[in-house]
Amino acid sequence: MDETIVCFGCVTARTDKHGKRLTRAGLRHLVRPARRTFPQMPGVAFHGWSHDRSPATLALIRYANQLAVEEYPDRPAGGVP
């Protein structure tokens, strides 16, 4: 795991086919347990969907980046400026 970065999927505020929506709490639920379970993992990744540039989605993408910085402070961060 020391060279593996897990990609959790697409960050969008749109509802999925089951009517569910990703939230800040949902992002935390993905990132924080991964960090605790695999402390040697160098980071996490998310994919942003270019067709959804809504303010809600951009806010989620920024929050995903913030979580990555908080959980992996010794790693470079990317994301939406």
C-alpha positions as CSV (number, residue, x, y, z in Angstrom):
1,M,0.0,0.0,0.0
2,D,3.0,2.4,0.3
3,E,2.8,3.1,-3.4
4,T,-1.0,2.9,-3.9
5,I,-3.4,5.8,-4.1
6,V,-7.1,4.8,-3.9
7,C,-9.4,6.7,-6.2
8,F,-12.8,6.9,-4.5
9,G,-14.7,8.0,-7.6
10,C,-16.4,11.0,-9.0
11,V,-17.2,14.0,-6.9
12,T,-20.5,15.6,-7.9
13,A,-23.4,17.2,-6.0
14,R,-25.9,15.6,-8.4
15,T,-28.0,12.7,-7.3
16,D,-27.1,9.2,-8.5
17,K,-29.4,6.7,-10.1
18,H,-30.7,5.7,-6.6
19,G,-31.5,9.3,-5.7
20,K,-28.5,9.6,-3.3
21,R,-26.1,12.5,-3.2
22,L,-22.5,12.8,-2.0
23,T,-22.1,15.1,1.0
24,R,-19.2,16.4,3.1
25,A,-20.0,13.8,5.7
26,G,-19.9,11.1,3.0
27,L,-16.5,12.4,1.9
28,R,-15.2,12.2,5.5
29,H,-16.6,8.7,5.8
30,L,-14.4,7.7,2.8
31,V,-11.2,9.5,3.6
32,R,-10.7,9.2,7.3
33,P,-11.1,5.5,7.7
34,A,-8.8,4.8,4.8
35,R,-6.1,6.9,6.4
36,R,-6.5,5.0,9.7
37,T,-6.7,1.6,8.1
38,F,-3.8,2.1,5.7
39,P,-1.4,4.7,7.3
40,Q,1.4,3.9,4.8
41,M,-0.8,4.8,1.8
42,P,0.6,8.0,0.2
43,G,-2.8,9.7,-0.4
44,V,-6.3,9.4,-1.9
45,A,-7.8,10.7,-5.2
46,F,-11.1,11.7,-6.5
47,H,-12.3,12.3,-10.0
48,G,-14.1,15.6,-10.8
49,W,-16.9,15.5,-13.4
50,S,-16.3,18.2,-16.0
51,H,-20.0,18.3,-17.0
52,D,-21.0,19.5,-13.5
53,R,-19.4,22.8,-12.7
54,S,-22.2,23.8,-10.3
55,P,-21.3,25.7,-7.1
56,A,-22.3,22.8,-5.0
57,T,-20.1,20.4,-6.9
58,L,-17.1,22.8,-6.9
59,A,-17.6,23.2,-3.1
60,L,-17.5,19.4,-2.7
61,I,-14.3,19.1,-4.8
62,R,-12.7,21.8,-2.7
63,Y,-13.7,20.0,0.5
64,A,-12.3,16.7,-0.9
65,N,-9.0,18.5,-1.5
66,Q,-9.2,20.0,2.0
67,L,-9.7,16.5,3.6
68,A,-6.7,15.2,1.6
69,V,-4.5,18.0,2.9
70,E,-5.7,17.4,6.5
71,E,-5.3,13.6,6.4
72,Y,-2.1,13.6,4.3
73,P,-0.4,16.9,5.3
74,D,3.1,15.8,4.1
75,R,1.8,15.2,0.5
76,P,1.3,17.7,-2.3
77,A,-2.3,18.5,-3.0
78,G,-4.2,19.1,-6.2
79,G,-7.8,20.1,-6.9
80,V,-9.8,23.1,-7.7
81,P,-8.2,26.4,-6.9
